Amino acid sequence: MADAVTKLPIQKSSVPAKAEQWAPFETLRREIDRVFDGFRPFDWRLPSKMLDFEVPRISRAEWQIAPAIDLVEKDGGYEITAELPGLDEKNVEVKLSNHTLTITGEKSEEKEDKRKDYYLSERRYGSFQRSFQLPEGVDADKIDAQFAKGVLTVKLPKTAEAKKAEKKITVKTA
């Protein structure tokens, strides 16, 4: 009597053999890489769009020397605050041209140390420039800039017409 042959169906997997193995650290690494690949801090423009400011993009190379800047809308106007540690007010310039506010600064430092055994000479130079397209309703004649303890504060008051255009909406409970 002949043995009966039983045929079994063949199942094909679309997943490669290596991926079928459980590798939690590989999966975690891929997920972390995916998160950081999508992370672009220089593309975040929400606060500047809320205030109608046009803030230029900063590349990673420029980020090294560009100062930290805050843009805030306050009662009656806007305020730009720039952290400029190590700079003096004579090395900082604020200009307004064609509705564009430009802040520039330059820092130079030289250090020389002569001793019996060695001679050390270091020089560092750097400059930056940040420009902001001002929103409508800023009174250009009353812009004020103050520099104290390494922080530049530029106040941009709103015009009377811009203040009148604001309307407070009352919030009611449901």
Secondary structure as UniProt FT lines:
FT   HELIX           17..20
FT   HELIX           24..37
FT   HELIX           41..43
FT   HELIX           46..50
FT   TURN            51..52
FT   HELIX           60..63
FT   TURN            64..65
FT   STRAND          69..74
FT   TURN            75..76
FT   STRAND          77..83
FT   TURN            85..86
FT   HELIX           89..91
FT   STRAND          92..97
FT   TURN            98..99
FT   STRAND          100..114
FT   STRAND          119..133
FT   TURN            136..137
FT   HELIX           140..142
FT   STRAND          144..148
FT   TURN            149..150
FT   STRAND          151..158
FT   HELIX           160..165
//
